[in-house]
Amino acid sequence: MTAQNRLTRPGQAFDDFLPDALATSARQRPWAPADGPLPALYLSHGAPPLFDDATFIGELFAWAQRMPKPKAILIVSAHWEHAPLSISSSGPAPDLVYDFSGFARRYFQMRYPTPGAAELASAVTRLMPDGVDLHEHRSRGLDHGAWVPLKIMYPAADVPVIQLSLPTDRPDDLLALGRRLRQLRDDGVLVVGSGFMTHGLPFITADMARHNRPAGWSADFDAWAADALARGAVDELADYRAAAPGMPYAHPTVEHFTPLFLTLGAASDPGSPPETAIEGYLMGLSKRSFQLA
């Protein structure tokens, strides 16, 4: 696709992808109890320009196709930091949150009219510890950390989705929250932490963006995270502020890394090596994404 096409037809890569993807998604086998628990995912979610990236689109969709279609999805995004813990609307076709600026008007008109998710909302509420009143924001839909990747992974919008807020940046607390959510996977719910493996937006240079060439801080952090995940070094990952090379450039704010800990907590064995689904870079930022059984 040429730069001119991107300028005049934003989202053209997504438009080219959609017809075949809808047909393929319609044939995707739904999850059944005999499949066992669905994996826990950590994904690098991109932003509206993801709809212009045919490679990234293909990687996300192929990942979804390697799994049975979930009964429902619970997703935690970097873009809803909220305490106390909250969930988005469980009603059908919730409004989207267009929490970005400077992009083409088309991206502010996109919709993702998923089915109602009242059953999932009730299940999540039951898993909360005593004394935690899980508030449902009935007027809040999915933010771009949720609907952008899911619109590609499940383009028919036929899977109920609820977004859970990211209530803290403390790894131990997020691991504990993930453990509470673990049993949802037994019932065909896909539990997803949505962030970005490196997210040093203030430090992206023109060379990084133009040639998709990672700076040292991005490549070093990505290599460190990949190694620590492969070794099951959860404590080392939790000490990322001090232990990881490339900080604080890789994460000048940490909300795009910390959803990883909810994913680890929701895994059957947080110390097991993950299955890498996507690697490489987008504008020099690591888009490493993985799943854990």
C-alpha positions as CSV (number, residue, x, y, z in Angstrom):
1,M,0.0,0.0,0.0
2,T,1.4,3.4,-0.9
3,A,1.6,6.4,1.5
4,Q,-0.9,8.2,-0.7
5,N,-3.4,5.4,-0.3
6,R,-3.0,5.6,3.4
7,L,-3.7,9.3,3.3
8,T,-6.7,9.2,1.0
9,R,-8.2,5.9,2.2
10,P,-7.5,5.4,5.9
11,G,-8.1,1.8,7.0
12,Q,-7.7,0.4,3.5
13,A,-5.7,-2.6,4.7
14,F,-8.6,-3.4,7.1
15,D,-11.1,-3.0,4.2
16,D,-9.1,-5.4,2.1
17,F,-8.9,-7.9,4.9
18,L,-12.5,-7.8,6.1
19,P,-14.5,-9.8,3.5
20,D,-12.4,-13.0,3.7
21,A,-11.9,-12.6,7.4
22,L,-15.7,-12.4,8.0
23,A,-16.2,-15.6,6.0
24,T,-13.3,-17.4,7.9
25,S,-14.5,-16.2,11.3
26,A,-18.0,-17.5,10.5
27,R,-16.5,-21.0,10.1
28,Q,-14.4,-20.8,13.3
29,R,-15.3,-23.6,15.6
30,P,-16.8,-22.4,18.9
31,W,-15.2,-23.3,22.2
32,A,-16.6,-26.5,23.9
33,P,-15.8,-27.8,27.4
34,A,-13.9,-30.7,25.8
35,D,-11.3,-28.1,24.6
36,G,-10.3,-27.3,28.2
37,P,-9.4,-23.9,29.4
38,L,-8.7,-21.2,26.9
39,P,-5.3,-19.5,27.2
40,A,-4.5,-16.2,28.9
41,L,-3.3,-13.6,26.4
42,Y,-1.0,-10.6,26.5
43,L,-1.3,-8.5,23.3
44,S,0.3,-5.4,22.0
45,H,-2.8,-3.6,20.8
46,G,-1.7,-0.9,18.4
47,A,-3.9,2.1,17.8
48,P,-6.1,3.3,14.8
49,P,-3.1,3.1,12.4
50,L,-3.2,-0.7,13.0
51,F,-6.0,-0.7,10.5
52,D,-3.5,0.4,7.9
53,D,-0.9,-2.4,8.8
54,A,-1.7,-5.5,6.8
55,T,1.0,-7.5,8.4
56,F,-0.1,-6.7,12.0
57,I,-3.8,-7.3,11.0
58,G,-2.9,-10.7,9.6
59,E,-0.9,-11.7,12.7
60,L,-3.7,-10.8,15.1
61,F,-6.4,-12.6,13.0
62,A,-4.3,-15.7,12.5
63,W,-3.7,-15.9,16.3
64,A,-7.4,-15.8,17.0
65,Q,-8.0,-18.5,14.4
66,R,-5.6,-20.9,16.1
67,M,-8.0,-21.0,19.0
68,P,-11.6,-22.0,19.3
69,K,-13.9,-19.0,19.2
70,P,-14.5,-18.0,22.9
71,K,-17.8,-17.8,24.5
72,A,-16.9,-14.4,25.9
73,I,-13.9,-12.1,26.3
74,L,-12.7,-10.3,29.5
75,I,-10.1,-7.7,28.6
76,V,-8.0,-5.3,30.7
77,S,-6.5,-2.4,28.7
78,A,-3.8,0.1,29.5
79,H,-6.2,2.9,28.7
80,W,-8.6,2.5,31.7
81,E,-6.7,3.0,34.9
82,H,-9.4,3.2,37.6
83,A,-9.7,2.5,41.3
84,P,-11.9,1.1,42.7
85,L,-12.1,-1.8,40.2
86,S,-14.8,-1.4,37.6
87,I,-16.3,-3.0,34.5
88,S,-17.6,-1.5,31.3
89,S,-21.2,-1.8,30.2
90,S,-22.5,-5.4,29.9
91,G,-25.3,-4.3,27.6
92,P,-25.5,-5.1,23.8
93,A,-23.7,-2.9,21.3
94,P,-22.0,-0.6,23.8
95,D,-20.6,2.7,22.7
96,L,-16.9,2.8,22.0
97,V,-14.4,5.1,23.7
98,Y,-12.5,7.1,21.0
99,D,-9.6,7.9,23.3
100,F,-7.2,9.2,20.7
101,S,-6.8,12.3,18.7
102,G,-5.2,13.5,15.4
103,F,-6.4,10.5,13.3
104,A,-8.7,10.4,10.4
105,R,-12.4,10.9,11.0
106,R,-13.2,7.4,9.9
107,Y,-11.7,5.9,13.1
108,F,-14.1,8.0,15.2
109,Q,-17.0,6.5,13.3
110,M,-16.0,2.8,13.7
111,R,-18.4,0.6,15.6
112,Y,-18.0,-2.8,17.3
113,P,-21.6,-3.8,18.3
114,T,-20.9,-6.9,20.4
115,P,-23.7,-8.9,22.1
116,G,-24.7,-8.3,25.7
117,A,-22.4,-9.7,28.3
118,A,-24.5,-9.8,31.4
119,E,-23.6,-13.5,32.2
120,L,-19.9,-12.6,32.1
121,A,-20.4,-9.5,34.2
122,S,-22.1,-11.7,36.9
123,A,-19.3,-14.3,36.7
124,V,-16.6,-11.6,37.2
125,T,-18.5,-10.0,40.1
126,R,-18.8,-13.4,41.9
127,L,-15.0,-13.8,41.6
128,M,-14.2,-10.6,43.4
129,P,-13.1,-10.8,47.1
130,D,-15.5,-10.1,49.9
131,G,-16.0,-6.4,50.4
132,V,-15.2,-5.4,46.8
133,D,-18.2,-3.8,45.1
134,L,-17.5,-4.2,41.4
135,H,-19.1,-1.1,39.8
136,E,-20.5,-1.4,36.3
137,H,-20.2,1.8,34.3
138,R,-23.3,1.4,32.1
139,S,-22.4,4.4,29.9
140,R,-18.8,3.2,29.2
141,G,-17.9,1.0,26.3
142,L,-14.6,-0.4,25.1
143,D,-11.6,1.9,24.7
144,H,-9.2,1.5,21.8
145,G,-6.9,-0.9,23.7
146,A,-9.8,-3.3,23.6
147,W,-11.9,-2.6,20.5
148,V,-9.0,-2.0,18.0
149,P,-7.4,-5.5,18.3
150,L,-10.7,-7.3,18.9
151,K,-12.3,-5.8,15.8
152,I,-9.5,-7.5,13.9
153,M,-9.4,-10.8,15.9
154,Y,-13.2,-11.3,15.9
155,P,-14.4,-9.0,13.1
156,A,-18.0,-10.2,13.2
157,A,-18.5,-8.7,16.7
158,D,-20.2,-11.9,17.6
159,V,-18.4,-12.5,21.0
160,P,-19.6,-10.8,24.2
161,V,-16.9,-8.5,25.6
162,I,-16.4,-6.8,29.0
163,Q,-13.5,-4.5,29.8
164,L,-12.2,-4.6,33.4
165,S,-10.4,-1.5,34.6
166,L,-6.7,-1.6,35.5
167,P,-6.9,-0.8,39.2
168,T,-3.2,-0.6,40.1
169,D,0.3,-0.7,38.7
170,R,1.5,-3.1,41.5
171,P,2.6,-6.4,39.9
172,D,1.7,-8.5,43.0
173,D,-1.8,-7.1,43.1
174,L,-2.4,-7.7,39.4
175,L,-1.0,-11.2,39.7
176,A,-3.6,-11.8,42.5
177,L,-6.4,-10.3,40.4
178,G,-5.4,-12.6,37.5
179,R,-5.6,-15.6,39.8
180,R,-9.1,-14.7,40.7
181,L,-10.1,-14.6,37.0
182,R,-8.3,-17.8,36.1
183,Q,-11.3,-20.0,36.4
184,L,-13.2,-18.0,33.8
185,R,-10.9,-19.7,31.2
186,D,-12.5,-23.1,32.2
187,D,-15.8,-21.8,30.9
188,G,-14.6,-20.6,27.5
189,V,-13.8,-17.0,28.5
190,L,-10.7,-15.5,26.8
191,V,-8.8,-13.4,29.5
192,V,-6.7,-10.7,27.8
193,G,-4.2,-8.2,29.1
194,S,-3.8,-5.5,26.4
195,G,-0.8,-3.2,26.4
196,F,2.4,-2.8,24.3
197,M,5.7,-4.5,25.1
198,T,7.5,-1.2,24.6
199,H,5.7,2.1,24.6
200,G,8.2,4.9,24.6
201,L,6.1,7.2,22.4
202,P,7.9,10.4,23.5
203,F,11.2,8.9,22.3
204,I,10.2,7.7,18.9
205,T,12.5,9.3,16.3
206,A,11.7,10.0,12.6
207,D,14.2,7.2,11.7
208,M,12.4,4.7,14.0
209,A,9.0,5.6,12.5
210,R,10.1,5.7,8.9
211,H,12.2,2.6,8.8
212,N,10.5,0.6,11.7
213,R,14.0,0.5,13.3
214,P,14.0,0.0,17.1
215,A,16.2,2.1,19.3
216,G,18.5,0.3,21.7
217,W,16.1,0.9,24.6
218,S,13.3,-0.8,22.7
219,A,15.3,-3.8,21.5
220,D,17.0,-4.3,24.8
221,F,13.8,-4.2,26.8
222,D,12.1,-6.6,24.4
223,A,15.0,-9.1,24.6
224,W,15.1,-8.9,28.4
225,A,11.3,-9.5,28.6
226,A,11.4,-12.4,26.2
227,D,14.2,-14.0,28.1
228,A,12.6,-13.5,31.5
229,L,9.3,-14.9,30.2
230,A,11.0,-17.9,28.7
231,R,12.7,-18.6,32.1
232,G,9.5,-18.1,34.0
233,A,11.2,-15.4,36.0
234,V,8.0,-13.7,37.4
235,D,9.8,-12.0,40.2
236,E,12.4,-10.5,37.8
237,L,9.6,-9.3,35.6
238,A,7.9,-7.7,38.6
239,D,11.1,-5.8,39.3
240,Y,11.2,-4.4,35.8
241,R,11.6,-0.8,36.9
242,A,15.1,-1.7,38.3
243,A,15.9,-4.9,36.4
244,A,15.0,-4.1,32.8
245,P,17.4,-2.4,30.4
246,G,15.9,0.4,28.5
247,M,14.0,1.9,31.4
248,P,12.4,4.4,31.7
249,Y,12.5,5.0,27.9
250,A,10.7,1.7,27.1
251,H,7.9,2.7,29.5
252,P,8.0,6.3,30.7
253,T,4.6,5.4,32.1
254,V,4.0,1.8,33.0
255,E,0.4,1.1,32.1
256,H,1.2,-0.6,28.8
257,F,3.5,-3.2,30.5
258,T,1.5,-3.9,33.7
259,P,-1.4,-5.8,32.0
260,L,1.1,-8.5,31.5
261,F,0.9,-9.4,35.2
262,L,-2.9,-10.0,35.0
263,T,-2.2,-12.3,32.1
264,L,0.5,-14.2,34.1
265,G,-1.8,-14.4,37.1
266,A,-4.6,-15.8,35.0
267,A,-2.3,-18.6,33.6
268,S,-2.4,-22.1,35.1
269,D,1.3,-21.8,35.7
270,P,2.7,-18.2,35.5
271,G,6.2,-19.6,35.4
272,S,5.7,-21.8,32.3
273,P,7.2,-20.6,29.0
274,P,4.7,-18.6,26.9
275,E,3.8,-19.3,23.3
276,T,4.8,-16.3,21.3
277,A,2.2,-15.3,18.9
278,I,3.6,-12.0,17.5
279,E,7.0,-10.4,17.6
280,G,8.8,-7.6,15.7
281,Y,8.3,-3.9,15.8
282,L,5.8,-1.2,14.9
283,M,7.5,2.2,14.5
284,G,10.3,0.8,16.5
285,L,8.2,-0.3,19.4
286,S,8.0,-4.0,20.3
287,K,4.7,-5.6,19.5
288,R,5.6,-8.9,21.3
289,S,2.4,-10.7,22.1
290,F,2.0,-14.2,23.7
291,Q,-0.3,-16.7,25.3
292,L,-0.1,-19.0,28.4
293,A,-2.0,-22.1,29.1
